[in-house]
């Protein structure tokens, strides 16, 4: 088992290091232009310096992601519970949800800019819209898998609809909800960054556009590195939580 784990880690490191080594080599022999494709060593050095240079932009992006995550999670769970228990509402809203899922997030940018103006509300809204569909779908499916006996027991003890939802339905569906949130958080991050591209005065997405106009590609790639790291961190946290609840469900 330990040997298998070491092999997997080695393969993953190889998959990460090999492209960077090739990039570094092509930059060294002059095939890649240093302005448009600076060597990875310079990019990594710049990435280490970027948080100190642009701390406020990091704070803006992390704050917008946090707000989008809270709104998308709470709203997605609430809508998912309603859709699972009301088939007529599900029939009406279902196509709308799948339309949002299939449509590219950038298509909604103009809509939000017109109604919300330029500012943090646009990245947050795009983040919520990008990820909430996954939370809705997983919550709806999770609630539908709950046995009728569990709900009947709650009704026998006089639980109201809100008490059924908060104390029985949602806790029983938590493993499925967490699975949807793990997928949705990555999409929320993408939505926030896209919103910062077009309708924000700060954040990592704004920095990418700003540095791109200035042809400062070292800082562009450095910002991308940090976006990837934030995405990996969020995915790791939610993946861990998902495994905890999955074990709780199956044992």
RODO-2510 file (C-alpha; in nm, 4 decimals, decimal comma):
residues 251
     n   res          X          Y          Z
     1     x     0,0000     0,0000     0,0000
     2     x     0,2779     0,2413     0,0941
     3     x     0,4593     0,1584    -0,2295
     4     x     0,1436     0,2300    -0,4293
     5     x     0,1022     0,5671    -0,2573
     6     x     0,4647     0,6583    -0,3311
     7     x     0,4146     0,5592    -0,6947
     8     x     0,1036     0,7748    -0,7260
     9     x     0,2804     1,0725    -0,5662
    10     x     0,5806     1,0257    -0,7961
    11     x     0,3604     1,0127    -1,1056
    12     x     0,1742     1,3274    -1,0000
    13     x     0,4996     1,5139    -0,9348
    14     x     0,6314     1,4008    -1,2720
    15     x     0,3170     1,5271    -1,4417
    16     x     0,3681     1,8637    -1,2731
    17     x     0,7444     1,9018    -1,3049
    18     x     0,7922     1,7700    -1,6601
    19     x     0,5928     2,0486    -1,8369
    20     x     0,7641     2,3131    -1,6216
    21     x     1,1056     2,1678    -1,7036
    22     x     1,0215     2,1697    -2,0742
    23     x     0,8980     2,5281    -2,0478
    24     x     1,2185     2,6279    -1,8688
    25     x     1,4337     2,4552    -2,1323
    26     x     1,2510     2,6141    -2,4257
    27     x     1,2891     2,9557    -2,2619
    28     x     1,6593     2,8920    -2,1985
    29     x     1,7348     2,8050    -2,5634
    30     x     1,5317     3,1018    -2,6872
    31     x     1,2371     2,9280    -2,8523
    32     x     0,9871     3,0925    -2,6170
    33     x     0,9824     3,4719    -2,6120
    34     x     1,0793     3,6000    -2,2636
    35     x     0,8131     3,8720    -2,2749
    36     x     0,5175     3,6476    -2,3561
    37     x     0,6422     3,3265    -2,1932
    38     x     0,8886     3,4123    -1,9159
    39     x     1,0673     3,1102    -1,7649
    40     x     0,8917     2,9325    -1,4746
    41     x     1,1699     3,0246    -1,2322
    42     x     1,0949     3,3943    -1,2750
    43     x     0,7218     3,3312    -1,2537
    44     x     0,7585     3,1384    -0,9277
    45     x     0,9772     3,4098    -0,7777
    46     x     0,7201     3,6703    -0,8787
    47     x     0,4432     3,4539    -0,7321
    48     x     0,6212     3,4523    -0,3965
    49     x     0,6435     3,8317    -0,4032
    50     x     0,2914     3,8986    -0,5317
    51     x     0,1005     3,8672    -0,2000
    52     x     0,3146     4,1423    -0,0519
    53     x     0,2738     4,3606    -0,3594
    54     x    -0,1028     4,3152    -0,3917
    55     x    -0,2331     4,2138    -0,0500
    56     x    -0,5540     4,4173    -0,0916
    57     x    -0,6381     4,2378    -0,4171
    58     x    -0,5898     3,8999    -0,2507
    59     x    -0,8229     4,0100     0,0281
    60     x    -1,0857     4,1233    -0,2236
    61     x    -1,0850     3,7923    -0,4112
    62     x    -1,0924     3,5802    -0,0958
    63     x    -1,3743     3,7924     0,0464
    64     x    -1,5803     3,7628    -0,2719
    65     x    -1,5268     3,3871    -0,2821
    66     x    -1,6364     3,3567     0,0815
    67     x    -1,9559     3,5569     0,0224
    68     x    -2,0357     3,3645    -0,2980
    69     x    -1,9784     3,0366    -0,1177
    70     x    -2,2092     3,1273     0,1711
    71     x    -2,4874     3,2601    -0,0526
    72     x    -2,4552     2,9766    -0,3041
    73     x    -2,4521     2,7089    -0,0353
    74     x    -2,7427     2,8404     0,1718
    75     x    -2,9497     2,9319    -0,1340
    76     x    -2,8701     2,6083    -0,3142
    77     x    -2,9683     2,3926    -0,0169
    78     x    -3,2928     2,5839     0,0361
    79     x    -3,3920     2,5646    -0,3315
    80     x    -3,2895     2,1991    -0,3552
    81     x    -3,5081     2,1039    -0,0572
    82     x    -3,8064     2,2858    -0,2093
    83     x    -3,7596     2,1235    -0,5505
    84     x    -3,7299     1,7778    -0,3958
    85     x    -4,0609     1,8174    -0,2130
    86     x    -4,2589     2,0063    -0,4773
    87     x    -4,2608     1,8292    -0,8127
    88     x    -4,4575     2,1051    -0,9867
    89     x    -4,2063     2,3707    -0,8866
    90     x    -3,9286     2,1361    -0,9942
    91     x    -4,0930     2,0970    -1,3343
    92     x    -4,1025     2,4750    -1,3768
    93     x    -3,7589     2,5645    -1,2411
    94     x    -3,5736     2,2545    -1,3586
    95     x    -3,5204     2,3760    -1,7179
    96     x    -3,4070     2,7166    -1,5905
    97     x    -3,1471     2,5559    -1,3639
    98     x    -3,0095     2,3397    -1,6427
    99     x    -2,9998     2,6421    -1,8751
   100     x    -2,7833     2,8240    -1,6209
   101     x    -2,5659     2,5137    -1,5887
   102     x    -2,5127     2,4846    -1,9649
   103     x    -2,4646     2,8548    -2,0410
   104     x    -2,1138     3,0068    -2,0184
   105     x    -2,0842     3,2245    -1,7106
   106     x    -1,9401     3,5157    -1,9088
   107     x    -2,2724     3,5436    -2,0927
   108     x    -2,4366     3,6815    -1,7763
   109     x    -2,1735     3,9487    -1,7128
   110     x    -2,3459     4,2259    -1,9055
   111     x    -2,6773     4,1494    -1,7353
   112     x    -2,5271     4,1890    -1,3890
   113     x    -2,3281     4,4994    -1,4849
   114     x    -2,6452     4,6705    -1,6114
   115     x    -2,8401     4,5987    -1,2918
   116     x    -2,5627     4,6042    -1,0304
   117     x    -2,3023     4,8368    -1,1797
   118     x    -1,9283     4,7875    -1,1663
   119     x    -1,8103     4,6555    -0,8305
   120     x    -1,7826     4,3502    -0,6073
   121     x    -2,1521     4,2627    -0,6465
   122     x    -2,0886     4,1403    -1,0015
   123     x    -1,8104     3,8877    -0,9191
   124     x    -2,0107     3,7614    -0,6211
   125     x    -2,3260     3,7220    -0,8327
   126     x    -2,1406     3,5398    -1,1078
   127     x    -1,9763     3,3178    -0,8480
   128     x    -2,3101     3,2277    -0,6925
   129     x    -2,4714     3,1651    -1,0306
   130     x    -2,1822     2,9449    -1,1440
   131     x    -2,1858     2,7106    -0,8456
   132     x    -2,5358     2,7135    -0,7037
   133     x    -2,6748     2,4750    -0,9660
   134     x    -2,4501     2,1962    -0,8371
   135     x    -2,5641     2,2515    -0,4792
   136     x    -2,9279     2,2580    -0,5890
   137     x    -2,8977     1,9366    -0,7891
   138     x    -2,7097     1,7447    -0,5203
   139     x    -2,9462     1,8637    -0,2449
   140     x    -3,2534     1,7726    -0,4467
   141     x    -3,1181     1,4242    -0,5217
   142     x    -3,0052     1,3767    -0,1619
   143     x    -3,3441     1,4713    -0,0199
   144     x    -3,5223     1,2401    -0,2629
   145     x    -3,3127     0,9498    -0,1379
   146     x    -3,4352     0,9956     0,2194
   147     x    -3,6776     0,7237     0,3214
   148     x    -4,0388     0,8221     0,3889
   149     x    -4,0176     0,6473     0,7259
   150     x    -3,7727     0,9066     0,8578
   151     x    -4,0015     1,1930     0,7646
   152     x    -4,3063     1,0141     0,9041
   153     x    -4,1294     0,9741     1,2377
   154     x    -4,0692     1,3494     1,2475
   155     x    -4,4336     1,4203     1,1739
   156     x    -4,5455     1,1765     1,4433
   157     x    -4,3443     1,3781     1,6952
   158     x    -4,5161     1,6963     1,5782
   159     x    -4,2335     1,8533     1,3779
   160     x    -4,3351     2,1479     1,1626
   161     x    -4,2215     2,1817     0,8000
   162     x    -3,9302     2,4055     0,8952
   163     x    -3,8273     2,1680     1,1738
   164     x    -3,8475     1,8721     0,9359
   165     x    -3,6230     2,0531     0,6902
   166     x    -3,3657     2,1769     0,9430
   167     x    -3,3507     1,8809     1,1818
   168     x    -3,4241     1,5777     0,9634
   169     x    -3,4127     1,6371     0,5875
   170     x    -3,1000     1,8526     0,5543
   171     x    -2,8869     1,6514     0,8048
   172     x    -2,9814     1,3266     0,6288
   173     x    -2,8878     1,4731     0,2891
   174     x    -2,5593     1,6328     0,4039
   175     x    -2,3290     1,3793     0,2291
   176     x    -2,4901     1,4541    -0,1085
   177     x    -2,4946     1,8267    -0,0339
   178     x    -2,1215     1,8254     0,0400
   179     x    -2,0531     1,6375    -0,2839
   180     x    -2,2318     1,9114    -0,4771
   181     x    -2,0552     2,1865    -0,2850
   182     x    -1,7164     2,0323    -0,3621
   183     x    -1,7894     2,0619    -0,7345
   184     x    -1,9655     2,3957    -0,7013
   185     x    -1,6859     2,5718    -0,5128
   186     x    -1,4526     2,5404    -0,8117
   187     x    -1,7138     2,6892    -1,0405
   188     x    -1,7793     2,9672    -0,7911
   189     x    -1,4112     3,0582    -0,7985
   190     x    -1,4203     3,0716    -1,1787
   191     x    -1,7300     3,2921    -1,1690
   192     x    -1,5688     3,5350    -0,9247
   193     x    -1,2518     3,5630    -1,1353
   194     x    -1,4529     3,6171    -1,4542
   195     x    -1,6500     3,8911    -1,2792
   196     x    -1,3240     4,0565    -1,1743
   197     x    -1,2050     4,0444    -1,5348
   198     x    -1,4868     4,2630    -1,6602
   199     x    -1,6581     4,4465    -1,3760
   200     x    -1,4328     4,5029    -1,0771
   201     x    -1,1666     4,7442    -0,9629
   202     x    -0,9756     4,4863    -0,7629
   203     x    -0,9013     4,1198    -0,7100
   204     x    -0,6788     3,8646    -0,8784
   205     x    -0,8894     3,8667    -1,1935
   206     x    -0,8527     4,2440    -1,2166
   207     x    -0,4760     4,2084    -1,1722
   208     x    -0,4540     3,9587    -1,4582
   209     x    -0,6264     4,2014    -1,6945
   210     x    -0,4212     4,4969    -1,5675
   211     x    -0,0876     4,3183    -1,5998
   212     x    -0,1919     4,1757    -1,9361
   213     x    -0,2479     4,5249    -2,0761
   214     x     0,0955     4,6194    -1,9460
   215     x     0,2507     4,3032    -2,0983
   216     x     0,3831     4,2153    -1,7540
   217     x     0,3464     3,8424    -1,8136
   218     x     0,5485     3,7411    -1,5096
   219     x     0,2847     3,8935    -1,2848
   220     x     0,0022     3,7574    -1,5033
   221     x     0,1264     3,4020    -1,4610
   222     x     0,2024     3,4654    -1,0945
   223     x    -0,1607     3,5661    -1,0369
   224     x    -0,2748     3,2536    -1,2230
   225     x    -0,0521     3,0426    -0,9969
   226     x    -0,2255     3,1850    -0,6909
   227     x    -0,5706     3,1250    -0,8391
   228     x    -0,4757     2,7616    -0,8967
   229     x    -0,3437     2,7326    -0,5404
   230     x    -0,6646     2,8786    -0,3958
   231     x    -0,8690     2,6380    -0,6088
   232     x    -0,6626     2,3399    -0,4927
   233     x    -0,6926     2,4489    -0,1293
   234     x    -1,0711     2,4849    -0,1500
   235     x    -1,1056     2,1547    -0,3313
   236     x    -0,8888     1,9848    -0,0708
   237     x    -1,0888     2,1243     0,2214
   238     x    -1,4267     2,0312     0,0744
   239     x    -1,2953     1,6959    -0,0407
   240     x    -1,1869     1,6188     0,3142
   241     x    -1,5234     1,7258     0,4575
   242     x    -1,7040     1,5235     0,1912
   243     x    -1,5087     1,2084     0,2844
   244     x    -1,5924     1,2608     0,6522
   245     x    -1,9652     1,2800     0,5829
   246     x    -1,9475     0,9971     0,3289
   247     x    -1,7919     0,7719     0,5930
   248     x    -2,0607     0,8823     0,8377
   249     x    -2,3285     0,7880     0,5851
   250     x    -2,1942     0,4438     0,5007
   251     x    -2,1015     0,3193     0,8507
***
